[in-house]
Amino acid sequence: MSAVKQFKALVLGSGQGGTPLTMALAAAGHKVALIEGRHIGGTCVNEGCTPTKTMVASAKIAYHARRQAEYGVSSPSAGGVTVDMSVVRKRKRDIVDSFRRGSEGRLEKAENVSVVRGKAKFVGVKEVEVDLSAGGMERLKAEWVFLNVGCRPSPLTIPGADTVEVLDSTSIMELDVVPEHLVVIGGGYVGLEFAQMFKRFGSKVTIVQRAGQLMGREDADIADEVRRILEEDGLDLLLNSKAERIEKLFDGQIKITIKVSDQEREVRCSHILAAAGRVPNTDDLGLERTGVEVGKGGFVKVNQKLETSVDGIYALGDVKGGPAFTHISYDDFRILKHNLLSPQATPLTTTSRLVPYTVFIDPQLGRIGLTETEARQQNVKIRVAKMPMAWVARALEMDESRGIMKVIVEADGDQILGCAILGVEGGEVMSMIQIAMMGRLPWWRLRDGVFAHPLLAEGLNNLFAGLEG
């Protein structure tokens, strides 16, 4: 092994926080090593946002093709909709490759950047040993170290799971056939996106959810409306249920024994998707040699400035726990860039930052701020307005009127505290409300706003009018 190489900064992981941070530090004149064991771009580009939303788009085309007669359109052929998963997969791979190559190209051209391919493990407080992908070992150390190693899908620990192939959110996107019957273990955001997607591709789909509602972080009325929509689409939802045993049958099928409330039920399927959470990639990182404190589940503990318990070591992105969204990772980068490269300026922190997100079921669920449940648990005095999407002219014209709009505002003031938009382009409509919250516009500004007709934004007039009186 050669001598230890010295850098100003080591960035472990090339996700949506680590890559731009590498570029920013290098542009400021610092020598930076970016260590990546798999693909440049992290989860978002390679296994998360980019590939899943590409496949969601394919599934929606299949959905609309089956509904063509409702719009007065017919195909010249008499056959139904056919989905070629090999083509869906190729389209997904091509877009992922394009995004990844763009990031790789920018890193290759950047001055002061060394991209090190391999698996890093700490051998000292700020020193790592890298098992190089091309063979051999290398030691690197730096003044600053940034942990951007992300998370991976939680394994399925049900008895018998090791006797069958269990898909996760990465491997399911590599299927070249439409599953005959897909059982999804987990009724959270990831599970629901894949469940509806594969139902639209042509699979029979069953969702097994331990809790009494889907999407446990959402208000019950929002979750109930999502459940109604998915059941209308033909998905089989088992709430208050637990998969207890898995068995591989002689005919290649899989038998799952599921406890539904107090009764056992057997389900035979062709494929299983484990979608019940993610775990941080810290278990084999050697953090015990650094003194960095980790919390429950192995997530790295940080303060509001993303500092760990060790001076000069920071964490950003999913590995620190909290909201696991690409835009949060990118905001982590902005905070670190500002604080480290502009030390004389007022520090930025994660305190009180708004956390928007969109669940890419169809219709979309766009969310930001407090839910009604959270507000009442915190004894915040609120007013709530709700309105069905069926009251929005544009949604009716598109024949996409499923869902509801919901907004939370101060009871003793005029500030917007949060919203849930479950409807066509719900994420885009939510973002309009987010901008109003960022600018601290009073809610009545949206009630009285003049929006172009006919747009989905017009629905905000009537939604906020529900707060009158």
N, C-alpha and C positions, 0 to 999 in steps of 0.2 A: 504494500500500500504506500502511496506517495505521501508527502508531507501534508499537513492540514492546510486547507485553503481558507484564506481569510476574506470575509465580505463585510460590508456595512450591514446588510440585511439578508436573512434567509426567509424565504416565503415557502411554506410547506403546503402545496396544493394550488392548482391553477383554476379555481372556481371563479365565480362572478365577482368576488371580492379580491382574491389573491392576484389575478392577472392584471387588472387595472392598477392595483397598488404597486406591483412590480414595475409597471411602466412609469408610474408617477415618480417613484423613488429614483429610478434610473435616470429619468429626464431631469431630476434635480441634481444629478451628478454623483449619486451614490452607486456603488458597486453592489449588485443584487444577484443572488442565486435563487432561481425558481425551481423547486424540486417537485416533479410530478411522476407518479408511479403508473398512471394509466393514460388518460386522454386529456389533452389541453382543453380547457373549457369547463371542467367540473361536471357536476350532476345536471345542471340546467341544460347545457348544450348537448350532452351525450346521452343521458338517461332520463331527463326530467322534462322541463318545459318544452323544448324544441321538438323532440320526437313525439311526445304525447299529443301536443296540440296539432301537429301535422296529421296524426292518425285520427284525432277527433274530427278534423276537417273532412277526411275521407269518409268517416262514418256518417257525418251529416249529409253528404251527398247521397249516400245510400238511403238514408231516411227520407230525404226529399224526393228521390226517385220513386220510392214506394207510394208517396203521397201525390204524385203528379196529377192523378185524375181529379183531386180536390181543387186543383188550379185550372182545370179545363184543358190539361195537356195529356196527350197519349203518345206512346212509342209505337213505331211501325211494327215491331216484333211483338209476338204474343207472350213471350217468356217473361218471367219475373226478374228481379234484380239479382245479379250475380256479382259476388265480391271475390276478387283474386288477391289473396293476402300476400302473395309474392310481389305483386305490383305495389300494393300498399306499403309493404316493407321496403322495397327499393326506393320509393318516393321519400319515405322517412329517412332512409340511410343517406340518400343524396343530399337532402337538406342539412342533415347533421354534419356530413362531411364538409359541405360548403362553409358552414358556420365555424367548424373546427379549424379548417385550413386558413380562414381569415385571421383567427387569433394566433395560430402558429406563425403565419407570415409576419404579422406585426411584431411578435416577440423576436423572431430571427433577425429583423432589421434594426431592432432597438440597440442603441449603445449602452454599455454598462450592464447588460443582462446576460447571464449564463443560465441556460435551461438545462437542468440536470434530470435525466430520465432514470427513475429508479425508486426504490422504497427506502424512506428515511427512518432512522431510529436514533433517539437521543442516546449519546454516550456521556454527556456532560450537560451542564446547565444550559449552555447556548451552543453546543457542539453536537452535530449529527454524523452518523455513519450511513452512507447511502449504498445499498445493494443495487448496483447499476444494472439497468435492463440489458445493456450490451455485454455484461460480464464484468467482474471485478468489483472492487470496493473503493469508496472515496470518502474522505472526511472533510467536513466543512464547518466553519464556526463564524459567528457574527456578533455584532453589538446589539442588533435588533433581530428578533425572531417572531414570525407571524404564523399562527396556526390556522390554516384554512382547509383542513383535511376532510370536512364534510361528514356525511352519514351514509349508511347503507340500509337496505330493507331488513327489518327484524325477521329472524328465522321462525318457521312454524314449528312449535314444540309439541304438537298434538301427538299422542301415541300412534305409531304407524306412519307418520309423515315421512320417515326415512326410507319407507318401502316403495314410494312412488315419486314421480317427478313433480315437485311443487314449484310453480311459477312465481316469480316476483315481478315488481314493476319494471325491471329491466328485461328479463328473459321473455316475458309475455309479448313484448314488442318484436321479438324475433321469430314468432310463429309464422309458418308459411301456409297454414290451413286455418279455416274458421272452426273453432272448437264446437263439437256437437252440443255439449252441455258444460258450461263454465260455472264453477262454484267459487264465489269471492268471499274470503274470510276477512271481514272488516267492512264496516259501513261508514268509513270516513271519506275525506275528499278524494284520495287516490283511488280507493276501492270503487266509489261511485262513478268516477270518470271512466274507468276501464269497464265497469259493469254495463253502463249504458252504451259505450262504444261497441262492445262485442255483441250486445243485443242487436244493435243496428247492422252489424256485419252479418248477422244471421244466427247467432248462437242462442240456445236456451240459457238463461242466466238466473242463478240463485245467489242471493246475498245473505250471509250469516252474520248477524250483528248482536253482540252481547247485550248492549244497552237497549232501553225501551224506545229509543228514537235514533234516527240516522244523524250523523254529524253532530256529535255531542256538544260542540262549542256554540251551536246556533240556538236561537230561541225556538221553543217548541212549535210555534205556529209556522215558522219558516221550514223547519224540519218536516212537519206534517205535510206541507204543500209539496216539498220535494218528494216525499214518499208517495203522495197521490199521483204526481206526474210520472214517476218511475213505474208504478203499478199500472197506470194507463198505458205505458209503453210496453207492458207485458213482462216485466221483471218480477220474479218471485222473491219477496222480502220476508226473511225470518228474523223478527226482533225478539229480544229477550232470549237469545239462543246461543248455544255454545257447541262447537264441533268437538266431540269427545274422542272419537276413534276414526282412524283411516285404514282401509284395507284394499289391497290390490286384488282384483278378481281375475279368474282364469281367462275371461274374454277380453282382457285389457282395460275394462272399465274400472272405476274407482268407487268404492262404497264408503260413504261418510256417515257415521252415526252422530246425529245432532240432537241435543237436548233442547227442546222448545218449551219454555216455561217448565212444567213438571212432567212432560211426556217426551219419550224418545221417538225419533223419526229417522228413517234411513233414506239417504239420497244417493242415487247412482249418477256419476258424471264422467266426463272424458278428461277434464282438466280442472286443476285447483290453482287459484291465485291467492297468495298470502299478502294481504294488504292491511296489516294491523300494526303499523308504526315503523319507526326507523331507529337505528342505534348509531352513536357516533364512532368514527374511526380512530378511537384513542386507545383501544385495548392492547395494541402491539406497537405503540409509538414510543414507549420507554419514558413516559412523562414522570415516572417515579424518580428518575435521575435528575429531574429539573427542579423539583419542589413546587411545580405548578399544581394548584389545588383543583380537583375535579369534584363534581357533585353527583347526585343520583343518576345512575345509568351511564356514568362516564363522561357526561358533558363537562366542558371546561368552564370553570367559574370566572366571570369577568365583572368589572365594575361598569359604571355608566360611560367610561371612556375606553372600554374594551381592553383594559389592562388586566392581566392575570395577577396572581399572587406573587409573581416574580418580576422584578423591575426589568423592563426591556423585552418582555415576552407578552405578546398580544394574541387575541383570538378573534376571528371574524367569521361570519357565515353560520351555517347550521351546527357546527361543532360546539358552539357555546350554548346551545339550547334556545328556547324561545321560538318566535315565529320563523319557520323554515321556508322563507321565500327568497327568490332571486333578488328582488328589489330591496329587501332588507340587507342581504349580503353586500349589495352595491352601496347602500347607504353606510354600512360599516366601513367600507373603503373610504368614502368621502370624509367620515369622521376622523379616521386615522391619518389620511393625507393632510387634512387641515391642521390637526393637532401636532403632527410631527414636522411638517414643512413650514408651518406658520406659527411657531411657538410663542410669538409675541401677541398674537391675536387671542380673542376670547375663545376658550376651548369649546368645541362641539361635544355633545353627549347624546346618548340614546334616550335620555329622560323625556317623557311626554311626546315622543315622536308618533305620528299617526302611522298605523299599520293597515294599509288597504290590501285586499286580496280578492281574487276571483276564482271560483270553482267552475271548471269548464265542463260541467254537465250542460245539457240543453233543455230548457233555457238556462243561461248562466246565472250564477249567484255572485253578485258583487257586494262586498262587505267592507265597512270601515267604522272605526270608533266603537262606542259602547253598544252592546246589545241591550234590549229591555231587561233581560234577566240580570246582567251585570250591574246595570244602573240601580235596580231595586235592591240587589244584594249589598251595594255600597251606600244605600239610603240616599241616593241622588234623586231629587225631586224632578220629575220629568212629565212631558206630555208626549203622546204617541199618536201618529197618524198612519193608517194603512189604506191601501187602495189596490184593487185587482188590476192586473195588466189588461184585462178585458175592457177597462175604461180608457185605454190609450188608443187613439184612432189609428196611429201608425201600426201598432201591433195587430189590430184587427185587419187592416188592409193587407198585411203580410201573412195573415192567418197563423200568427205566432203569438197568441194572446194568453198563454198559460203563465201562471206565476202571480206574484204580488210585489208591491212596493211598500216599504216600511221605513219610517224615519222617527228618530228620537231627538227631542229638543228640550232645552231647559224649561222647567215649569215657571220659574221666577225670572226668566230673562228671555233673550231672543237668539241664543247661540245653538247651532246644530251640534249634537253630541254623537250621532252615529246614524247609520242607515243600513238596510239590507234591500238590495234590488234583485229579486228573483224574476228574471224576464229576459226577453230577447235582447242581446247586447247589454246584459245587466252590469257587466264590468265597466263599460263605457259610461253608462248613466251614473253609476256610483262615482266615477271619477269626476263628474261635474259637481256632485255634492262635496266630494273631497276638496276640490278647488275652493268652493265656497267656505268650507271649514278652515282651510289654510289662510284665507283672507279674512276670516272672522266676519263674514257677511251674516246679517240677521236672516232668520229663516224666511221672513216675509219678502225679502228681495227675490227669492226663487218663486214664491207664490205669485208675485207681480211681474216677474221677468217676461219680456216679449221674446219668445223663441219662434224660430221659423216653423211654419206649418207645411206639411205634416211631418214632424219629427218625434222620435221617442222622448226627447227632452221636454216636449210640451206637457208630458204627463206630470212633470214636476209642479206645474201650476195647480193642478187639481189635488195632487198629493199634499202639498203644503197648505192648500186651502182647507184641508181636513183638520187643521190645528186651530181654526177660527172658533171663537166662542168660548 
